[in-house]
């Protein structure tokens, strides 16, 4: 059973170091919290496992043995006096306060009580190696309670779906972990005296449950890291293939070029139609075509302003828009192009409610999917069916065509940047990766629901049901 103490501090320290290495600025205090939280199990590992194994072997000189003892006392002091402060800082720096200067100022102010208690109690009045928990118990409770407030504020301040979900998970897990530590150790312990090589502990025995809590939380964090991502870390390579590929793009210009290409095709066609209307003396139709050109140009300018330096920096500006209006505003500027290719749009079933989304990026996403459907229909034309419906957990928008379909060997590649099945130099293979990035920013999914060679393809956009308003 004592061997679990070694596993406890090793897992906490490893996770803390990984988080700090992965993102020093974002995860520093969270990583320090994990490292400081492992100090108690490190101390008990030395006293209960490591030294009882080494001492009978006669390998250690008295000076080295004394040094290890001093190290164990320092580790326990860090846990009792600094772990609650580190937990509070982890919650503060995860996003409770936006301004860096304000965070720094609050951090400095909050460090004062921790330093005072450390030096006045542990280093002045209390004998070395002895800990009277009652002298600092409620200071620890103060820091931990404040950390819970900071986690809640950080969660409420988050606006992007994945960020909000991530902070919720972090807040819940660290709240459970630190609360158990406070109840089991800071409340459960009355006093602890470390000697060379034994210790005297007065407690209610609840500390023995730390093994279950800590290893359980470590297992949950690993699970979240693998499946969903935790504090910015994702280990599931298949799910993250797109993210790593998109980060390889040095500039978001490639994505922007793809959008420009689609819009210029519309403008070229509308210009030709306008010229024909003018020559034919059809003033009203020519004005309508010019108005459509203005609409396409406005959309293109919005995209230029919204896509940032990198594809991963797509930022959402959310608003509420009627689903029917969203689809209509996508289809209207494409109507001449649809007619020229003998493509008919059928609205199968469209809910009457509103969708909370970034309208610019969502219009571009739907436009990409309809363009892909038109390309799949080819020169013979065909039918594109649109459907928008409410399911139990998702709101779904479906784009279905009766085109050529997607070969099975290409299904695993179509979401990779720069992969394209279209045999011309004007397609860069960036449409679907961009659409998938937009959907993931919305907390949703993009899937190929059905495809069959010679019969067509169905693509679905799945939004969290919270984004749909009846």
Beta strands, then each sheet from edge to edge (+ up, - down):
strand 1: 130-132
strand 2: 189-195
strand 3: 198-203
strand 4: 319-322
strand 5: 343-350
strand 6: 354-357
strand 7: 382-390
strand 8: 394-401
strand 9: 445-452
strand 10: 456-464
strand 11: 468-469
sheet 1: 1+ 2- 3+
sheet 2: 4+ 6- 11+
sheet 3: 5+ 7+ 8- 10+ 9-
end
